[in-house]
């Protein structure tokens, strides 16, 4: 999974995260990365980020970088 590695995640990138409260339901939230909260290079459950709307969750899927369309 791409979201397990910090190097794959950039501020401003579109990602899908799972909030801790949604772990049982599996609800995924999409947003733009504002801040990377995990300091280690990897995490087995996904790198923890804060989205621009304030939601904190672990990255499950990477989208694209809206600034570069990549």
Buried (B, 14 or more C-beta within 10 A) or exposed (E): EBBBBBEBBBEEBBBBBBBEEEEEEEEBBEBBBBEBEBEEEEBEBBBBBBBEEEBBBBBBBBBEBEEEEE
